[in-house]
Amino acid sequence: MQITNISEAKAQLSKLIEKVIAGEDIIIGKAGKPVARLVRYENNRQQRKPGALKGRIKIAEDFDDLPDDIAEVFGMEGK
């Protein structure tokens, strides 16, 4: 694991990225204290499947009805 300061990281970002691609973690410090870590990005998200919740979600019959007290606040009473 390589430790570098912010100014060195700015000057050598391309080299640091190549090290991260190779599997190395890079710690970036400020005033001698670690503040950030560069690690290889792993895309572990599964592809979304449309309709996966079909039949599992129920919407109340009065979902679109505006309660009287809220309608009053917006000046919509009686509409």
N, C-alpha and C positions, 0 to 999 in steps of 0.2 A: 504494500500500500504506500503510495507516494504522497507526501505532504508538501504543499506549495502555498505561497501567499498569493493574494489577489493580483498584484502587479505581474508576478511571474506567470500566473494562470492566463492573464490577458495577453501577454506576449507569446505564450506557447500553447494557446488553446488548441490549435490543430494537432500538435504532437500529443497533448493530453487526451484528446478525443480518440486518437489512434490507440493509445494505451488502454482506454476504456473499452474500445471495440475488441481488443485482445483479451479482455477479461479482468483488467486491473482496476481497482477502486482508487480514486484520487480524492484526497481531502484538501479543501481550500481553507486557509486560515486568514484571520484578520487580527492584527496586533498580537500574534502568537497564539491565538485561540481558534480551534476548529469551528467553522461556521457553515460549511456546505460540503457535500460529498457528490462527486460525479460517479455514477454507476451506469453500467450498460442497460439500455432500455430493453425490456422483455415485454412483448405484446402477448399477454396470456388471455385476452378477452375472447370469449366465444362469439361467433357471429350471431347477430340478433335474428330471431325467428318470428316474423310477423304472425299475429294471432295466437301466440303462446298462452295468453290468458283468456281466450275466448270461452265464454260460459262461466267464468270464475268471478267476474265483476258485475255487481248489481247496482243500478242507479235508481235512486228513490223516485217515485212518481212525482213528487213535488220539487224535484231538483231545480227546475227553472223558476219556481215561484219565489218572488221577493218578499221576505217578511215585512209586515206593515211598519215596524219601527225603523227598519233600514230604508224603506221607500220614503218614509216621512223625512228622514235626514237628507235625502237627495231631492226632496221636493216633488216626489212622484206619487203622493198619496191620491187615491181615487183614480189612478190611471191604469 
